[in-house]
Amino acid sequence: MFQVRIHGRGGQGVVSAAEMLSIAAFEEHKHSQAVPSFGSERMGAPVVAYVRIDDKEIELSEPVLDPDLLIIQDPTLIAAIDVFAGLKPDGFVLINSTKTLAELGIEDLAARLPAGNVATVGATDLAIKHLKRATPNTVLLGALTAMIDAVRLESVCSAIMKKFPGKVGEMNVVAATAAHNSARKA
């Protein structure tokens, strides 16, 4: 089973990202599950969502404690909470940032993971450029397809179009594709 934990803040589309990732896996005939988890439902509050992807039926529904992939939609959370808790030794990390790993203060963490398992992408910048909004969720979904084999870019784009039909979906697909092409692996 491939498990994902998404950290962000209210208003960044964390829950929607989990839902679209789950739909993308389903498009590939896999079993998938998206589980949101948040306390206060206000803009800017920390939000976590979980996704599980497997070839067989998923019976778990609790939070993902040992993720294979962490998506960090807001890098300020790195200093605020332990977003890396439980990350598997061969896990992946995708961070919405244009900063270097040293600037983010996670060089040591990255050094403990296999080469190529940590990537940064300026998802907010790409979202503003393509969507005219600072919502990095679909952008990061595009970037994760450059890192892992759990889902393909085409499936993510299809899930985006289901969530946001029409022009909004098309703009999100362009942003996700741009992120796929610009994900920097460290």
HELIX and SHEET records of a PDB file:
HELIX    1   1 VAL A   14  GLU A   27  1                                  14    
HELIX    2   2 LEU A   77  ALA A   80  1                                   4    
HELIX    3   3 LEU A  101  LEU A  104  1                                   4    
HELIX    4   4 GLU A  107  ARG A  112  1                                   6    
HELIX    5   5 ALA A  123  LEU A  131  1                                   9    
HELIX    6   6 ASN A  137  LEU A  144  1                                   8    
HELIX    7   7 LEU A  153  LYS A  163  1                                  11    
HELIX    8   8 LYS A  167  SER A  182  1                                  16    
SHEET    1   A 7 HIS A  31  PHE A  38  0                                        
SHEET    2   A 7 PRO A  46  ASP A  54 -1                                        
SHEET    3   A 7 PHE A   2  ARG A   9 -1                                        
SHEET    4   A 7 LEU A  69  ILE A  72  1                                        
SHEET    5   A 7 PHE A  92  ASN A  96  1                                        
SHEET    6   A 7 VAL A 118  VAL A 121  1                                        
SHEET    7   A 7 ARG A 184  LYS A 185 -1                                        
END                                                                             
